[in-house]
Amino acid sequence: HKSNSFWLIRPLPTTQQGPGTIEPLLYLEKLSSSRCYTDDELSASCIFATPIETELIILRIRYLYFVSLSASQFIHQPNVTKTNLKIMGVCGAIQVTLPSCRRNSKSDSCMNSWSLPAYVVSFRSPTLSMVTGDDLVLIRPRIAQALHINDGDKVEFLFNEEGEYFSLKVKISDKIPSDVLIHDLLTLGIAESLGINKSGEFITLTSGRVIWSKSQEMWAAMRIYEKKGSARLYFDGASRNNPKGPCGYGFCIVKGESACSNESDEDMLIEGYMYGGMDRSSNEMEYEGLIEGLIWATRLDLKKLVILGDSQVIIKQLTGEYSIKNHRLRALHKKVCTLLECNSDLETSFEHIPREQNAYADHHANQAILTRNSVVSCNWPKINQMMAKSM
């Protein structure tokens, strides 16, 4: 504490926050060797309402040092059993595209690529390293399986906004909060320098080009949330020459539990489509669209989720009115049930809707077939606004 290189991250007093602020702002205060800091000043109580003892960790970014707080002690606190504790790190997201390792195959069963948001932690985070170890680029098993990526493969990552490619060695893991995690851009040789201003974090790539890491709440820094938000999940699937042709599925998640007359595209939170390969039925694709949609919906800290589809058979199977005889559909139905059981505090309901009310999801499913690609995109301003209100 006597070094001038150490800084204390402190919350900006509410009276100094500007209009429209949606979350507590932080500022850096250089530690002074001329005063003694109390436990309260150096504890999590300056961020959390409940005073809790915490471990201090030093994060190094070139020649600057920052003091942060370990999240490890909060996981088993009895008073947060109904909350979602976010993993600590810089809150950034960059849209990336990962190619399939079989993209040059002539087989129509192979997906070409998957474009999706990556959780980007620009500098080395000791707290995150407790989970990831020395691995800096991690992807979830379902992404790896779809793209035929093996553990330890070098993958050409495309940073979409700037068209920059980086060859990165990947680790397959289901212990990360996102589908793709890129950790420590400086060590990876992606970034030359980092900076932060009121608009967010900007990254100067080794090529000299500057990209922005979009602020996001989905995999946000260490915070405790109360689930309050509501949304609707639309899903659909398609199979050409059912079930003997190419197939795909899509979903979209819209803010609010009921549609309103003045609803617009701006109310869209997340939307996506995925190529499903060949020789699978439309019912299988319906389930796959629902599963992918649920994976993303359960990351939004929602209290209520209305699930809507235009297949009466699938909806009635989900509500238990119809039995399931096909073994493939039974396996997919079990995945849906497992996702819902793992999020038992999420209130869900199912609703059958006419096909014309499911136009977005239907379009996405057909787009997957046409392109043989998979794409997931997030409306980060709308997601951040909703999730911040759920705090």
N, C-alpha and C positions, 0 to 999 in steps of 0.2 A: 504493500500500500504506500510505500515511500517513493515508488517509481513514478515519474511523470508520464510513463507510457500506458498507464492503466486508466480505464474509463468505467463509469457506472451508468448502466442503462436505467433511466428513470421515467415514469409516466408524466406526460405533460399535464399540469393541473387543468381541470375542466374549464375553469374561467379563462384560460388562455387558448382554448381550442376554437377554431373558426366555425362559422355556420355550416351546417350540413355534415359535420364530422360523424362518421358512422362507427368509429372505434377509437379507443384511447390511443393517443399519439405518444410516441416515445422521443426522448431527446438524450443526448450524451453529455455527461458531466465528468470532467476530468477529476480523478481522485486527488485530493490535496493531502500532502504530508503534514500539514499544519493542524489538522483536526482528526478526531477519532470518530469513526462511523459506528452508529448503534446497530444492534442486531436487526431492528425493524427496518432500517434503511437498506440493509444488505440481505433481506429475506424476501420470500415470495409474497409477503403481505403487501408489498408496494404494487403488486399486480393482481393478486387474488384478494377477495374479501376476507378470507379466513387466514389468520397468521399461521404460517407453517414453516418449520425449519427446513432449510434447503442447502444443497451443495453448490458452491460457486465453481464455475469452470471458466478458464481463460481461452478465448478464441483468438487466433492470430491471423490477421490479414496483412500480409507484407510486414509493414513496420508499425501497424496500429494494433492495439489489443482491446478487446471488448470483454466485459464481464457479462455472463449470462447465467441462467438458472437451470438446474437439472430437473427434468420432468419425471425421472425414474421413481421418485418417492410418492408421486401422486396417484399412481395406477391403482393401488389397492386401498385408497382412502374410503372408509365406509360412507362418508357423506356425499360421494360423487358416483354412486352406483347407477344412477339413471342419467348420467351425463356422458358426453363424448370428449375425452381428453385428446387434444391434437398433438401430434409429434412436433417437437420444437425445431425450428429452422427458419431460414429466410423464406418468406412466403412468395414464391415465384412460380410461374407456369410459362412454358414455351411449347408451341405446337411443333411436334416433330413427326417425321414419317420414317417408318422402318420398312425396308424391303423384305420380301420373302426370299429365303435362301433357295427357293425353287422357282423364282419368278421367270426364269428363262425356259421353264418346262413347257412343252407343247400341250400338256394335259390341262383340260378345262377345270379340273378339280382343285387347282392351286390358286390361292389368292396372290395378287401382285404385291400389295403393300397395305400397311395399316397406319393411318395418320391419326394422332391423338395427342392430348395435352400431356406433357412430361412435367413432373414435380422437380424443380431445379433449385438445389441448394448451392449457391454460388461458391461458398468457401467451406472449408473443412469444419464440420460440426461434431464435437466430441459426443454430444448426446445422440445424434443420429448414428454415429459410428458404433455405439453400443449395440445397435440392431444390425447394421450392415457390415461391421468389421472393416477390413481393408478394401472391400469392393466398392467401386465408385459409380458404376453404371449397372443398375438392376432392372429386370423386367419380370412381370408375373408369368407363371406357367401357362396360363391360357393364351397370352400374347405369343409366347415362344412356340407353343404347339401350333397355333394358327399359321405362323410364319416359318415353321420348320427350323427354328433357331435352337442350337444346342448350347449347353453350358460352356462358357469359355470362348464362344465364337466371336470373331470381330465383325461388327455390323456397321454398315454405312448409314449413319443417322443424317437425315436432312433436316436442318433448321428451316422450317417452311418460309418464314417471313423474309429472310435474306438469301435463301437459296444456297446456304453454306452446307457442305458435307463434312462429316467427321467420322473417321473409322474408330469405333470404340469397342473394347472388349466387354462383353456382358456377362452378368451373373444372373441365373434364374432363381427367383426367391418369391415366396408368398408372404414374407414378413414385412413388406413395405406397404405404406398407406396408399400409394398410387399404383397405376399399372406400369409406369416407367419412372424411375428415379435416376437423376443425374446429379452426382454429388462432388463438389469441389472442382469447379471449372478451371481454376488456375493450375492445379496439379495435372489435370487431364490434358492441358495444352490447348484448351478451347479458347480461354480468355486471356487477354493481356493485362486488363485492369477492370475494376468494378467501381461503380459509383451509385449514389442514391440521392434523389431530390424529391420534391413534393409530389411528382408524378409517378414515382416508383423507382425501381432499380434498373440501371442501364449497364450493359456489358459490352466492353470493347473487345471484339474478337481478335485473334492473332493476325487476321487479315487486315485489321484496321477498321473494319465495319462495326457499327454500333447496333445492337439489338436491345429490345426492352423485355425484361422479365415481368410479365403481367402480374399484378397483385391479385392474390386469390385467397379465399377463406376455406376452401374445401380441405386442403392439407395444410392448414394455417399453423402459426406458431403456437407455443404453449398457452392454451386457454381452456376454460371449462364452459361448455355450452348447455343451455336448457333447450330442449327440443320444442319448437313452437310452430315452425313453418308447415305449409301444406302445398301439395302439388298433384298434378294428374300425369299419369304415365300411359301414353298411347303406344301400342305395339302392333306389328304386323309381319307377315312372312309371305314369300312367294316362291313357287317352283314351276319352271317352264316344263311343259309336257309331264306334269305331275304324275309320278315322282321320278321321271327318267331324264330330267334335264338339269341345267344350271339353276341354282337357287340362292336366295338371299333373304335377309331380314332387316328390319329397321325399327326405330323407336324415337320418341320425342317426349321430353318432360317439360310441362308447362306450369307456371306458377299458379297457385290457387286450386282449391278442391272442386270448384265448379266454374264452367265457362261463363263469360259475360259478353254482352253485345259489343262492347268497345275493345275487345281483346285484339292484340296485334302481335306481329312477329317478335316484338320487343319483350313479350311475356315468356318467350321460349327460354328455358334454362339450359338444357342440354339436348342435342339431337345427334343421331348417328345411324349408320348402316354398315352391314358386314356381309361379305361374300361367304356363302355357305357351302360352296363346292358343287358336287354333282350327285344326282340320284338320291335325293332326300325329299321327303314329302312336304307339302305346304304346312301341314300341322306341326311337323318338326320345326320348321322355320318360325312358325308363330311362337312356339315355346322358346326358341333361341332368342327371338326379339325381346320377349318378356324378361328372360334371364339377364341379357345384357343391359336392358333398361333398369332392372332392379339393382344391378351392381352399382350403377351410377346414382340412382335415386337414394340408395341407402347411405351415400356419402354426403348428403345434403342436410343432415341433422333435422329431418322432417319429423313432425308429430303425426301428420295424416297424409296418406297417399291413396288416391283413387286410381285403380288400374282399369283401363278401358281397351277393349278389342272388338273387332267386327266378326270374329269367329264364335258363333254361339256354342259350338262343340267345346272349344278350349275354355271358354268362360264357365260353362256348366261343369266341366271336369275340375276346374279350379275351385268351384264352390261345393263340389262333392255331389252334385245332382246326377252327373254321368259317371259311369265307371270307365276305367282305362284298360283296354285289352292288349293294345300294342306294346311290346316290351320296350321299344325305343321311347315311346311317349311316356311310359311309366318312369323311365330313368330321368327324363327331362322334367317331369312333374315333381320328382323327388328333389331335384336341384332347386326348383322354385320354392318348395316347402322348406328346404334347408336354409335358403336365404332369408325367408320370412321368420323362421324360428331363431336365427342368429340376430334378428332385429325385432325381438318380441315387443319392444316398447313402441314400435311403429304401428299405428292404427291403419289397417288396410281394408279396402272394399273393392269388389269387382263389379263391372258394369258392361253389359253388351250394348254396342252402339251400331247404327247403320254404317255401311261402308263409306258413304260420303262424308261422315264426320271423322273418318280416320284417314283422311287424304294425305297428311304429312307422312305418317308411318308407312302407308302404302307406297308413296312415291320413293321413299328411302329404300324400301325393300327391292323395288325394281331398279333403282339406281345401282345398287350393289351388284345385281346380275349384269347390267350393262357394262360396268367398269371393271368388274372382278377386283375391286378395291374395298377396303374398309376405312371408314372415317368417323371420328367422334369429335364434335366441337362444343365448346362451352361458352356461354354468354357470361363472362366473368363479372362485368359490372352488375348485372341483375342477380347473379348468384351471390356476390359479395354483399349486396344490399339486403337480400333476404336472410342470409346466414348471420349477418351482423345484428339484425333485428331479433334473431333467435337467441341472442346471448342472455 
